[in-house]
Structure formats: structure tokens, C-alpha cells
Amino acid sequence: MQIILCSLIGYLFGNINAAYIISKLKGFDIRDRGSGNAGASNVIITIGKKAGLITALFDITKAAVVSAAAAYLFPNLRYSQILGGSACIIGHIFPFLMKFHGGKGLACLAGMILSYNPQLFLLLLAIEIFLGFGLDYICVVPITGSLLFTGIYAFITGDAAGTVILASVSLVILYKHIENLHRIQLGTEAHISFLWRKDQEIERIKHNTN
């Protein structure tokens, strides 16, 4: 029963999608524009940097609060923090309130890691900033970040159940980013430099699309 309740709480909170809410306030559905992803990166592309930052902070906070709440509410469940945070990520990616078409889980993953261990969060953040800006693609961050966190968690805790949960979430995140990897091959995936070279990036993507 604790496992079910912990998962349900995490999943339901994951359904609260800031990108969707902000876009609706602007008069459209975020999933009908840009990459079609209901997350912070697409908000930056379709609405702007400020709205994207608000979206990212909301999603990070959402997952961090859920993870911390799960640990508090279910102290006898060793992996409750991981389960609650992971369920929040799944709820964000596959929200039933949005017909299972949500975001891709990067900010929620960050929130769960931040709640679990702030020092580890800072370490992984530094690694992912290096990787992300080095390769100039944001999609490498959730893929490598989820795998790194799973491996570190397994090594530190030896918790088989929690590791399986994290590994499963990593597979889901990888699956959701297959299209990004395909666009990298085609040269149509937006670089991180889109943030300060928007016009050049749009022109590059259009050229490669044609």
C-alpha cells in the first residue's frame, strides 16, 4: 500500500505541467508548436527565456518537493524518495491530464537529484554543463544525467529496488529523446547556442530540413 500511495502521489503531482499552463495563458497549446514538447526548452523556443526559466524552476521544485514529501510520509520505505521522484518524472512525461503527452523529464530529474543529495546535484550539474555545452546539445544532459545518477545511487546505496526504479526511468528518458538523437543525425536539432544565436540557428535548421 505504501508503494502504491507513494507512486500515486508522485505521479499526480507530475501531471501539473507549467509549460502547458503558461502556453494556455498565452492562448495556445505548447504541444502544437516548436518541438511539440511540453517542457522548459520548448517554452524558451516558442515563448521566451523568462517563461522557460519559470517553467524549469517550477518543474525542478515540483520534483524536489515530491521527493522530500515521499521520504517524510513513508520513512519505512527505504527507496520512497526515489520512488516518489521517479513517479513524478513519469507523471510529467506521461500525464493523464494531458492525454499522456507531456515533457521529457530533465527538470524533474534535476529536482529529484537535488532533493536526494544537494552535493551530488552540484557535481552532476557541473558534469552536465561541461557535456551539454561541449557537445552543444541539451538532449545529452537528461540521457547522461539519468544514467550517471542511477550508477552513483547503486554504488553508494546498494539498493537494488531503487536502482531498478531509476534504471527504468533512465530507459524512459532515453526513449523520449530518440527523436532528438535522430534530429542530431539530420542536423535539425537545435543547439544550446539557440539561446543567444536564435536567428542563425533557425536558419541552419531550415537549411538542413530542406
N, C-alpha and C positions, 0 to 999 in steps of 0.2 A: 504493500500500500504506500509506503514512503517513497519508493522508486516511482510509482505512478504519479503521486502528488507532486513530487519534485520535478518530474518531467513535464507535467501538465502546466505547472506554474511558469516554468521557463519558456515553454512553447507559446503560451498565451501572451506573455509579455513580448516575446519576439515578434508577434503579429503587429505590434504598434510600430508602424513604419513612417518615420519622419519625412523621407523623400516623397512618399505618396501624399502625405498630408500637405506638405509645402506646395507641391505641384498642383494639387486640387485647389488650394487657396489662390494660386495663380491662374486657375481656370482651365487646366489640362491635366492629363494623366501622364506622369513621368515615364511610364512604360511604353508610351506611344511615340516617344522622341529619343533622339540620341542613340545610345546603345540599347535602350529598352530595359535597362537595369534600374530597379528601384533602390538606388544607393547613392552615397555621397559623391562618387566620381561622376556619375551621370547628372547629378544635380549641378555640379560645377560646370559641366559642358552645356547644359540646357538652360540653367537659370543664372548661375554666377558663383563666384568664390565664397562670398559671405554665406549664402544659403547652403553651399556644400559643406562649409565648416560647421555650421549649426547642425546639419544632418549627421556629420561624422561624430561630433561631440555627443549628440543625443544617443546615437547607437552604441557608442563606447560606454556611456553612462548606464544605458539600459542593461547591457550585458553585465557590467560590473556590479550593479545593484542586485540583479537577479542572482548572480553567483554568490555574492555575500549573503543575501537573504536565504538562499538554499542551505548554505553552511550553518547559518543560525537556526533555521527551522528544523533541520534534520541532522543534528550533531552526531547521531549514532550511525549515520550512513557515511562511511569513510570517503566516498567519492561524490558526495552530494554537491559540492561546489562545482566540480567538473560536469556532473550530470545536468545541473541547473543551467550552467553557462552554455553547454553544448545544445541543450534543448532550446535555449533562447536563439542560438545561431540557426538551428533548423527552422524555428518559427519565423525567423527573419527571412530565410531563403525560400521556404515553402509555407507562406501564411495562408491559412484557410480563409481569412477575411478578404484576401486579395486573389482568390482562386488559385492559390499556390504559386503565384508568380511575384516574387519579391526581389530582394537584393542578393548579394553574393557573399556576405558574411565577414568581410575584412574588419570593419569597425567593431562588430560584436565579438569577433575573435580577440581583438585587442583588449576589449573590456573585460573579457573572461580572464585573460592572462594578467591584466593589471590587478584584478581582484585577488587572484590566486597568489601572486608574488610580484610586488611592485619593482623589486630589484631585477628580477628576471625579465619583466616587461621592458625595463630600460635597456637591458643588454640586447634583447631581441629587436627592440626598436632601432638601436644603433646598427645592428647587423642588417636589418631590412632596409634602412635608409641607404646604407652602402650598396646593397644589392639593387634596390629599386632605381636609384639614381645612376648607378654604374651601368645597368642594362637599359635604363630609360623606359622601363615598362612597369606600371603599377601592379599588373596582374601577377608578377613573380612574387610579390610580397605575401599575399594570403596563402599561396601554394607552399612556398618555402617556410613561411612562418608557422603554419599549422603542423607541418612535418617536423620542424625543429622543436616546437613545443611538445609534441607527442613524444619524441625521443628523449628529451630532457626530463619530462614528467616520469616516463617509465624508468629512467636511470635513477632519478632521485628517490622516488617513492616505492618502486617495485610493485605498484598497484596494478594488477592485471586487468581488473574490471574497468578502472578509469582509463587505462591505456587503450583498451579496445574501444571505448566510447570516443576518445579523441582520434584514434585511427579512423573510425567510421566517419567522423566529421571531416577529417582531412580528405577522405575519398570523395565526400560530397562536394567540398570546396574545389577539389581538382576537377570533378565532373562539370561544375558550373563554370569553370574557366577554360574548358576545352575550346570553346568558340574564340576566346581571346588568343589562345596559342595558335589557332588556325589563322586568325587575322594577322598575327605577327609574321607567319609564313608568307602571307599575301602582301604584307606591307601596308595593311589598312588599320592596324591597331594604333590608337593614339599614344604618343609618347608622354611621359610625365612633363616634358617641356611644353606641352599644350598649355600649361598654367601661365607661361609667360611668352609663348610664341603661338598664340591661338590661330592667327590668320595663316601663318606658314604651315602649321600642322593640318589645318582644314584643306589647304591647297594640296599638300602632299598626299593626304588620304584620298581626295577626289581624283588626283592624277593616277594613283595606284589602282583605284577602283575602276577607272576607265581603261 
